[in-house]
């Protein structure tokens, strides 16, 4: 997931929703040896170990940890938490005749 979307989600997500996402990711990740989104030098499994080690649902979670968890395992979020892209279909282009 892109960082800007992860930041938007991190503002509103609760620890319980993060826990649910991580539980879904635990069973949903097919290949733990894939390269991590956060750091190209580690795998998803290694990133999991780092992120889960410092996560406690009953304690306050730092904003950067939320962002990193969402970036790495954001595909396991419920669909209602993922912001929809706004497309501007009514864009009228500005035009000038070329000067030769």
Secondary structure, 3 states (H helix, E strand, C coil): CCHHHHHHHHHHCCHHHHHHHHHHHHHHCCCCCCECCCCCCCEHHHHHHHHHHCCCCCCCCCHHHHHHHHHHHHHHCCHHHCCCCCCCCCCCCCCCCCCC
